[in-house]
Amino acid sequence: MRALLVARKSLLELTREPLLLLLVVALPLAFVGITAFGYSGPLLVTHPVLVVSPDPQGAPLIEELAAQRYADGRPTFDVTQTTNIEAAETALQEQTATVLVIVSVDDATVTLKGDALYGRFYRASAILESVIGRYADRAAGRPEIIRVVAPAQATGPQSEFDAYAPGMMIFALLMIIPQTAMLVAREVRWNTLRRLRLTRLRAWDLLAGVSLAQLVVAVFQVLVVFVSALLLGFHNQGSLWLAVVVGLVVSFSAIGLGLVVACFVENDSQAVNVGSTVTMVQVFLSGSFWRLPPITVFSLAGHQIDLFDIFPATSGFMALQQVLSYGAGWSEVSFRLGLALVLSLGYLGAGVALFGRLKMRDRV
């Protein structure tokens, strides 16, 4: 009951402070709008590809690229051969071409050039690398081990925005880090923990109450981002309630990291700035804004574990994307959801332990 009273107090503070409301609602919604505007095109497009191949021996690879098709039969690449590299690079800058492929038979290399900040280059280059890798394996007589298959449009995201919207939910959830840091650091600055000696409220009740308030915020953020995404054209494929569960799991780690940040700040401004920095680092490294190249460390239960899987947000994003963009159910996301839960509880436990050691021991 005492923790519930603290939770109510924390939620009231959120509604009364413009800065906290900005972090909770306005900033995530702004990013949803920007994403919807910037990624409104169809997900599966025919990428215009320019190929420079001075040697005729590169013709089989060019034919291989031109033969690529999506599952619905549409061509993956519109291949055009050219000898003018300068004009090709201009086309890349103007985005009239997505990728420039330079084939050098002499040293057996294939070079892909493009704008790394252009989303279509990232997707096209991933498919090209897979196709070129398979071609090279066949040419060398090596067996095919892994194949990346582009999904049919009907069974997954219908637009670029569909693929990126779940990442906006993760971004919104990770904004709990500066919120928690600000609320808890403020209580420390106001000597609330010291005054608890005169009441029946324990310091742990305070932390539990703040955590409960942030869990409520997490549910609210998932619902608000989800509804706003739908209004902006998001094609939902899965269960909203499963998405809420994933959001709650990720929020545990955000609360833990918020407690860690609160241990090392002196005022509200520092809490927001440092907490926001921690948020953005996780957002980028989790793949929520764009997918990072895999850096595999080991395999667990048949699943590839990459370096940045140490962040619960990484598995949380993958689970959210599978649920909302691909229609996955509980069984399909059980591994990622379980991994996110274990890591999140570890982050939460570490945050509580560190805060207890640095901020509570000499104040209660």
HUWOZI-V678231 format. One line per field, one symbol per residue. phi: phi as a letter, one per 30 degrees, with the letter a starting at -180 (. if undefined). psi: psi as a letter, one per 30 degrees, with the letter a starting at -180 (. if undefined). burial: I if it has 16 or more other C-alpha atoms within 10 Angstrom, else O. A space follows every 10 residues. Layout:
phi=???
psi=???
burial=???
//
This chain:
phi=.ddddddddd dddddccedd ddddcddedd ddddddddbc dddcbdddbc bcbdceddee ddddddddbd dcjdddbcdb dbccdddddd ddddidbcbc ccccdechbb ccblddcced dddddddddd dddddddddc icddcbbccd ddddcaecbd dedceedddd edddddeddd eddddddddd idddddecbd dddddddddd dddddddddd dddddddddd dcjdcdcbcd dddddedddd dedddddddd dddbbcaddd dddddddddd ededddidca dcddbdcacb hicdcceddd cedddddddd ddddcbidce ddcddddddd dddddddddd dddddddccc dcbb
psi=eeeeeeeeee eeeeffjeee eeeeeeeeee eeeeeeefhf lkejljkkkk kjjekfffee eeeeeffkkl fgfkkekjkk klfjeeeeee eeefgfkekk kjkjeeghlk kkkajffjee eeeeeeeeee eeeeeeeeef gkkkekkjkk lkefgakfle eeffeeeeee eeefffefee eeeeeeeeeg heeefffglf klefeeeeee eeefeeeeee eeeeeeeeee fggkjkfake eeeeeeeeee feeeeeeeee effglfleee eeeeeeeeee eeeeffgeel klkkikelkj hgkkjlegff kffeeeeeee eeeeffglae efgeeeeeee eeeeeeeeee eeeeeeefff egf.
burial=OOIIOIIIOI IOOIOOOOOI OOIIIOOIIO IIIOIIOOII OOIIIIIIII IIIOOOOIOO IIOOIIOIOI OOOOIIIIIO OOOOOOOIIO IIOOIOIIII IIIIOOOOOI OOIIOOOOOI IIIIIOIIOO IIOIIIOOOO OOOOOOOOOO OOOOOIIIII IIIIIIIIII IIIIIIIIII IIIIIIOIOO OIIOOOOOOO OIIOIIIIII IIIIIOIIII IIIIIIOIIO OIOIIIIIOI OIIIIIIIII IIIIIIIIII IIIIIOOIOI IIOIIIOIIO OIIIIIIIII OOOOOOOOOO OOOOIOOIIO IIIIIIIIII IIIIIIIIOO OOIOIIIIII IOIIIIIIII IIIIIIOOII OOIO
//
